[in-house]
């Protein structure tokens, strides 16, 4: 049981984590969102405008 407490204490002390990995994931996600938004934005805007026109024409 002593080895378990010692390993848990070592894990709690070493709390640096994988910062470069999380930064890379965050930047890649933001890039994908911007790319998808740039490609699909005009099409989605057209769909939205058409839907609003159909609703207001009643």
Secondary structure, DSSP 8 states (H G I E B T S, - for coil): -HHHHHHHHHHHH-----HHHHHHHHHHHHHHHHHHHHHHHHHHHHHHHHHHHHHHT-
